[in-house]
Amino acid sequence: MAGGAVLFVVALLAVFVFSGPETPPQRRHGPPGTGPLTIVSLGDSTLSGEGAGGYTPDTDGLNGNWCHRSPKATVFETDVPGIEQKVNLACSGAPSAQIALGDVKQWTETSQAQRLAELTRTHRVAAVVIAIGANDEPHFSARIADCVKAWFSSGAPPCSEKLRQDWKPQVDAMVPKVVNALGDVKKVLANAGYLPEDYQLVLQSYAAPIGPGVPENLRNLNGCPFRIEDLNWVRQEGVPVLTDGLRTAATQAGARFLDLSRAGNGHEACTGGDNPASEWFSRLSLQLSDLTKIDRASHATQESFHPNANGHAQFGRCLTEFLGTTEPASACLAGADGNLHPAASIRPPS
């Protein structure tokens, strides 16, 4: 593949046609087919745009679709030279099985891999970025909700006490499901005539939405109702173990890996205190208007503790730069300018 910022757009594959000794070699430029060069996001809430707001009407509860796709989602914050269109197929809450080929649905929507197959008929897919795994055995969002419940129960142990016992086995059980979904995405593109050199496949991990540093006056229903032990566990143990599992899945599936585990450090929900503008994740969010409608009431807190518009803008910046490199793996870390940039994926000292 060619170097530079347009690496994945202008990858060249030599195809020799031996119709006679004078026939020059013919080359295919980039992905096959016709249509605009496109970057596609697949996966769950961290790529659908949950928390960023402004959800498209068809994914904001219409006919039971709660995928919550936002025009401020990460894929729309990328700025890759040569890319003409950006398509978001991610759906909030999606398990790996709904990204894979098959009959599993999420909020009425069918297989994302199959929808990708349909997209290749009218678009030339240059890159696919995927975020999955948290809604398999780890059930990360549900575990965060459990930690909120633990805050209410002063006599009960912190949620991290139980999570610490089960977390690693749950992440281990997740890995083959992620590998299978990534394999189905590669299968779809191969069936459409793509070769590995024609596109980039990126699996990204998850950033910690909460962590140490929450002021005491916000460690409640005003923002982040969590015990200190549980805030520490999410950043220091939960997210790193989940990241290790996803890194293993990317390696087994032959995908590039973008580590977001430390991307939000210092910008987690509530860490900004009285200045939430510095935060990259939503606080406890309650849509009061939804409580008055039976079909929406159970989704009134769905946005809580997800990347907000600021977070998606930063993740999109880092993803843009990563796609312009040849590194098999990088970590999104804050640079001297305060923005995220891809750096060598090195685990921090324990």
Secondary structure, DSSP 8 states (H G I E B T S, - for coil): ---STTTTTS-EEEE---SSTT---EEEESSSSSS-EEEEEEESHHHHTTTT----GGGTTGGG------TTSGGGG---TT--EEEE---TT--HHHHSSSS--BTTB--HHHHHHHHTTT-EEEEEEEE-STTSTT-HHHHHHHHHHHHH-TTS--HHHHHHHHHHHHHHHHHHHHHHHHHHHHHHHHHTT--GGG-EEEEE----S--S---GGGSSTTS----HHHHHHIIIIIHHHHHHHHHHHHHHHT-EEEE-TTTTTT-STTTTTT-GGG-SB--S---GGGGGSHHHHTTTTTTTTSB-HHHHHHHHHHHHHHHTS--SEEEEEE-TTSSEEEEE------
